């Protein structure tokens, strides 16, 4: 009787060449990557809170720029009624457009700054950009109205006098302009993270030590030769 041999059409068990890297190498996790995983959740939340606060404070600058760059709407009074000096003017629409364009610019700048600060991104930072941008837009809206022309049109008309033009108070008719900053910040940051963000490194292959024998797969005729050699090595194999 001879011991059962491995069928010729099947490779020996635990000797699959496709499970190994080049030259019998085995996967190696590489050096300690604990530092590449980024900060913990608590650190990310702290960073996100700081980003949101900074963006909200930047709303003061946006409000000042809006007050300075927004076109003025001239009003005039005849002593009884206050009306537009130029009824066909587009200064009111220009004020909304100026706020929206400034919001887009602030969104791009803030997203680029946050990406350079932490390139790995993360959900907390994206939410901080959205919340901070919205708070900054709201603050800019109120700052522009507060520091702009007087809201008391009657008092301003009396102070200017009859037939003298004066500036109307700032007004944001299109409230959707408040979303320009947060939307632009999120889109730019997500795009920058997707294109320029760090990638997870591929697993390295550790070379096999010289002391470990490299098993070679055998198929077809090699299996039949091994079977003949094993039969010859068994005692009494030729007699039987």
Long-range contacts (C-beta under 8 A, 24 or more apart in sequence): 2-230, 2-231, 2-234, 2-237, 3-230, 5-223, 5-226, 5-227, 5-230, 6-223, 7-223, 8-219, 8-220, 8-223, 8-224, 8-227, 9-219, 11-217, 11-218, 11-219, 12-215, 12-217, 12-218, 15-215, 15-217, 16-217, 17-217, 21-205, 22-205, 23-207, 23-208, 23-214, 24-208, 24-212, 24-214, 25-205, 25-206, 25-207, 25-208, 26-205, 26-206, 26-208, 27-203, 27-204, 27-205, 27-206, 28-203, 28-204, 28-205, 28-206, 29-203, 29-204, 30-201, 30-203, 30-204, 33-201, 36-201, 38-120, 38-122, 44-122, 44-124, 44-125, 45-124, 47-117, 47-118, 47-124, 47-125, 47-128, 48-122, 48-124, 48-125, 48-127, 48-128, 49-128, 51-114, 51-117, 51-125, 51-128, 51-129, 51-132, 52-128, 52-131, 52-132, 52-135, 53-132, 54-132, 55-110, 55-128, 55-129, 55-132, 55-133, 55-135, 55-136, 55-185, 56-132, 56-135, 56-136, 56-139, 57-136, 58-106, 58-110, 58-136, 59-135, 59-136, 59-137, 59-138, 59-139, 59-140, 59-143, 60-139, 60-140, 60-143, 61-140, 62-102, 62-103, 62-106, 62-136, 62-137, 62-139, 62-140, 62-143, 62-181, 63-139, 63-140, 63-141, 63-142, 63-143, 63-144, 63-147, 64-143, 64-144, 64-147, 65-102, 66-95, 66-98, 66-99, 66-102, 66-140, 66-144, 66-170, 67-143, 67-144, 67-147, 67-148, 67-170, 69-98, 69-102, 70-94, 70-95, 70-98, 70-99, 70-144, 70-148, 70-170, 71-95, 71-98, 72-149, 72-167, 72-168, 73-167, 73-168, 74-165, 74-166, 74-167, 74-168, 75-153, 75-156, 75-157, 75-165, 75-166, 75-167, 75-168, 76-163, 76-164, 76-165, 76-166, 77-157, 77-158, 77-160, 77-162, 77-163, 77-164, 78-162, 78-163, 79-162, 82-153, 82-154, 82-157, 85-165, 92-171, 92-173, 93-173, 95-170, 95-171, 95-172, 95-173, 96-172, 96-173, 96-174, 96-177, 99-140, 99-141, 99-144, 99-172, 99-177, 99-180, 100-174, 100-177, 100-180, 101-180, 102-140, 103-133, 103-137, 103-140, 103-177, 103-178, 103-179, 103-180, 103-181, 103-184, 104-180, 104-181, 104-184, 106-133, 106-136, 106-181, 106-184, 106-185, 107-133, 107-180, 107-181, 107-182, 107-183, 107-184, 107-185, 107-188, 108-184, 108-185, 108-188, 110-181, 110-185, 111-184, 111-185, 111-186, 111-187, 111-188, 111-189, 111-192, 112-188, 112-192, 114-185, 114-189, 115-189, 115-192, 115-193, 115-196, 119-193, 119-196, 119-197, 119-198, 120-193, 120-197, 120-198, 121-189, 121-190, 121-193, 121-197, 125-189, 126-186, 126-189, 126-190, 129-182, 129-185, 129-186, 129-189, 130-182, 130-185, 130-186, 131-182, 132-182, 133-181, 133-182, 133-183, 133-184, 133-185, 134-178, 134-179, 134-181, 134-182, 136-181, 137-177, 137-178, 137-179, 137-180, 137-181, 137-182, 138-178, 141-172, 141-178, 144-170, 144-172, 145-169, 145-170, 145-171, 145-172
